[in-house]
Amino acid sequence: MSKKHSKMSLPVQMVIGLILGVIVGSMTSAEFTAAYLRPFGQLFITLIRMVVVPLVLATIIAGAAGIHDLSKLGRATKTLVYYFLTTGVAVGIGLLLANIMQPGIGLDLSTEGLKAKQITPPSLIQTLLDIVPMNPIDALAKGNMLQVIFFAVIFGFALSSLGETGKPLLRIFELIGDVMIRMTNMVMMYAPIGVFGLMAYTVSMHGLGVLLPLIKLVLVMYLACILQILIVYLPCVKVTGLTASRFLKGLASPMMIAFTTCSSAAALSTTLLSVQKL
């Protein structure tokens, strides 16, 4: 058997790490996992977040600057419409399943010593204004992704308007994007160990007695994801010419990272990487 076919895929390695984490976490104390295993998980999340901002910045600038035909900007409008429609469907599926199955009923988590802070949500206009960064460097440093994306798109369009003069700078951002993709691949080699550390710490802290009632919530979440894929994504994928198996295989790694880290920022880099491969 060739090396290519004998190599275990990353999602399978992550599932193995997750299972081993649950087993080890159920057999060890919280003090042990907090001191010796949790740092492996924290390192994984930090590594993922390390590559997110430069990866997003470079790839979006290169993509926006690569649009030389301004008539193609109409695709951006279609993308936004598609995004809002699919998001609306996802919200509808989530609300429907949550009201029918009520996955949180019967789950008792201690809130002793916790006090919710009073928060006043900003207005819609203020939310839109906050997307525009006052200081792009500050947005990059804080990892404010909406501001980073906004700046990258505007920067890319401005770079595209320079024509041939801007080609050398465009090539630099393309190379930076390629380098960041390589870095993401390197970080993902560590993913199974990070998942193991995160799960071991979580299970040891809360115990299987607390995690088991969450199975219903997890199953409802997966049911909602399956419905979203069947109703929205697969019909769209069919139009693009991609096979369903290839699309689902590309989703595996980002979904596993999102599930284990509970962080959309951590899953963003692997999502971009999967899109590049597709």
C-alpha positions in Angstrom: 0.0 0.0 0.0 1.4 3.4 -0.9 2.3 6.0 1.6 -0.4 8.3 0.3 -3.2 5.8 1.0 -1.8 4.5 4.3 -1.6 8.0 5.8 -4.4 8.7 8.3 -6.5 11.7 7.5 -6.5 14.7 9.8 -10.2 14.5 10.8 -9.7 10.9 11.8 -6.6 11.8 13.9 -8.6 14.5 15.6 -11.5 12.1 16.4 -9.0 9.7 17.9 -7.5 12.6 20.0 -11.0 13.6 21.1 -11.8 10.0 22.2 -8.5 9.6 24.0 -9.1 12.9 25.7 -12.4 11.8 27.0 -11.0 8.5 28.3 -7.9 10.1 30.0 -10.0 13.0 31.4 -12.4 10.5 33.0 -9.5 8.7 34.7 -7.4 11.6 35.9 -7.9 14.5 38.3 -8.7 18.0 37.3 -5.5 19.2 39.0 -3.4 16.9 36.8 -5.1 17.8 33.5 -5.0 21.5 34.4 -1.3 21.4 35.1 -0.1 19.0 32.4 -2.7 18.5 29.6 -4.6 21.8 29.3 -1.5 23.7 28.2 -1.4 21.5 25.1 -4.9 22.6 24.2 -4.2 26.2 25.0 -1.1 26.1 22.8 -3.2 24.8 19.9 -5.8 27.6 20.2 -3.0 30.2 20.4 -1.2 28.7 17.3 -4.5 28.8 15.3 -5.2 32.4 16.3 -1.6 33.3 15.5 -2.1 32.5 11.8 -5.7 33.8 11.4 -5.1 37.6 11.0 -2.2 37.5 8.6 -3.8 34.8 6.6 -7.1 36.6 6.2 -5.4 40.0 5.5 -3.1 38.6 2.8 -5.6 36.4 1.1 -8.4 39.0 1.0 -6.1 41.8 -0.2 -4.7 39.5 -3.0 -8.2 38.4 -3.9 -9.7 41.9 -4.1 -6.6 43.3 -5.9 -6.9 40.5 -8.4 -10.2 41.8 -9.7 -9.2 43.8 -12.7 -12.6 43.8 -14.3 -14.8 46.0 -12.2 -17.9 44.3 -13.8 -17.0 41.3 -11.7 -17.8 43.3 -8.5 -21.4 42.3 -9.1 -20.4 38.9 -7.8 -19.7 40.5 -4.4 -23.3 41.7 -4.2 -24.5 38.1 -5.1 -22.2 36.7 -2.4 -23.7 39.1 0.2 -27.3 38.2 -0.8 -26.4 34.5 -0.7 -24.8 35.0 2.8 -27.8 36.7 4.3 -30.2 34.2 2.8 -28.3 31.1 4.0 -27.8 32.7 7.4 -31.5 33.3 7.6 -32.2 29.6 6.8 -29.6 28.5 9.4 -31.2 30.7 12.1 -34.7 29.4 11.2 -33.5 25.8 11.4 -31.9 26.4 14.8 -34.9 28.1 16.2 -37.3 25.4 14.9 -35.2 22.5 16.4 -34.6 24.3 19.6 -38.3 24.9 20.2 -39.3 21.4 19.2 -36.6 19.4 21.0 -35.6 21.8 23.8 -32.1 20.4 24.3 -31.4 22.5 27.4 -34.2 21.1 29.4 -32.9 19.0 32.3 -29.4 20.3 32.2 -28.4 21.8 35.5 -25.1 23.8 35.5 -24.1 25.6 38.7 -24.1 29.3 38.5 -22.9 29.9 42.1 -20.7 32.9 42.3 -21.5 34.0 38.8 -23.0 37.4 38.1 -24.1 38.6 34.7 -22.9 42.0 33.7 -25.5 44.5 32.5 -24.8 45.1 28.8 -26.5 47.7 26.6 -26.4 46.4 22.9 -25.2 49.1 20.4 -27.6 50.4 17.8 -27.5 49.0 14.2 -25.9 52.2 12.9 -23.2 52.1 15.6 -22.6 48.4 14.8 -22.1 49.3 11.1 -19.8 52.2 11.9 -17.7 50.0 14.2 -16.9 47.8 11.2 -14.7 50.7 9.8 -11.4 50.6 11.7 -10.2 54.0 13.1 -6.7 52.4 13.3 -6.0 49.4 11.0 -2.9 48.5 13.0 -5.0 48.4 16.2 -7.6 46.2 14.5 -4.9 43.8 13.4 -3.3 43.7 16.9 -6.7 43.0 18.6 -7.8 40.5 15.9 -11.0 42.4 15.1 -11.9 40.3 12.1 -14.7 42.5 10.7 -12.4 45.5 10.7 -9.5 43.6 9.3 -11.7 42.3 6.4 -13.1 45.7 5.7 -9.6 47.2 5.5 -8.3 44.4 3.4 -11.1 44.7 0.9 -10.6 48.5 0.5 -6.8 48.1 0.4 -7.2 45.4 -2.3 -9.4 47.5 -4.5 -7.1 50.5 -4.2 -4.1 48.3 -5.1 -6.0 46.9 -8.1 -6.7 50.5 -9.3 -2.9 51.0 -9.7 -2.8 48.5 -12.5 0.7 47.4 -13.6 2.3 49.7 -11.0 0.8 47.7 -8.2 1.7 44.3 -9.5 4.9 43.9 -7.4 3.0 44.6 -4.2 0.2 42.3 -5.2 2.7 39.5 -5.8 4.1 40.1 -2.2 0.6 39.6 -0.7 0.1 36.5 -2.8 3.3 35.1 -1.5 2.4 36.0 2.1 -0.9 34.2 1.6 0.9 31.1 0.3 3.3 31.2 3.3 0.5 31.6 5.8 -1.3 28.6 4.2 1.9 26.6 4.7 2.0 27.7 8.3 -1.6 26.7 8.8 -0.7 23.2 7.5 2.1 23.0 9.9 -0.1 24.1 12.8 -2.8 21.5 11.9 -0.3 18.7 12.3 -0.5 19.5 16.0 -4.3 19.6 16.0 -4.9 16.0 17.3 -2.7 16.7 20.4 -4.4 20.0 21.0 -7.9 18.4 20.8 -6.7 15.7 23.2 -5.6 18.2 25.8 -8.8 20.3 25.5 -11.1 17.3 25.9 -9.1 15.7 28.7 -9.2 19.0 30.7 -12.9 19.5 30.1 -13.9 16.0 31.1 -11.8 16.0 34.2 -13.2 19.3 35.3 -16.9 18.6 34.8 -17.0 14.8 34.7 -18.9 12.5 32.4 -22.0 13.1 34.6 -22.2 16.7 33.4 -21.1 16.0 29.8 -23.6 13.2 29.2 -26.7 15.4 29.4 -25.0 17.6 26.7 -25.2 14.7 24.2 -28.8 15.8 23.4 -27.6 19.3 22.7 -24.7 18.0 20.5 -27.1 15.7 18.6 -29.5 18.6 18.0 -26.7 20.7 16.8 -25.5 18.0 14.4 -29.1 17.5 13.1 -29.3 21.3 12.4 -26.0 21.2 10.6 -27.1 18.2 8.5 -30.3 20.0 7.6 -28.4 23.1 6.6 -26.1 21.1 4.5 -28.9 19.2 2.8 -31.2 22.1 2.2 -28.6 24.9 1.4 -25.1 23.7 0.7 -25.4 20.6 -1.3 -27.8 22.2 -3.9 -25.3 25.1 -4.2 -22.4 22.7 -4.4 -24.0 20.8 -7.2 -24.3 24.0 -9.2 -20.6 24.7 -8.9 -19.7 21.3 -10.2 -18.1 20.0 -6.9 -19.0 16.5 -5.7 -20.8 16.2 -2.4 -18.2 13.9 -1.0 -15.4 16.3 -1.8 -17.3 19.2 -0.2 -18.1 17.2 2.9 -14.5 16.1 3.2 -13.4 19.7 3.1 -15.9 20.6 5.9 -14.6 17.9 8.3 -11.5 19.7 9.7 -13.1 23.1 10.2 -16.2 21.6 11.9 -14.1 19.4 14.2 -11.9 22.4 15.3 -15.0 24.6 15.8 -16.6 21.8 17.9 -13.6 21.2 20.1 -12.4 24.8 20.6 -15.8 26.5 20.6 -14.1 29.3 18.7 -15.1 30.6 15.3 -11.8 32.5 15.1 -9.9 29.2 15.6 -11.8 27.6 12.8 -11.4 30.5 10.4 -7.9 29.6 9.2 -8.8 26.0 8.5 -11.9 27.1 6.7 -9.9 29.3 4.4 -7.4 26.5 3.9 -10.2 24.0 3.0 -11.7 26.5 0.5 -8.2 26.8 -1.1 -8.0 23.1 -1.5 -11.6 22.8 -3.0 
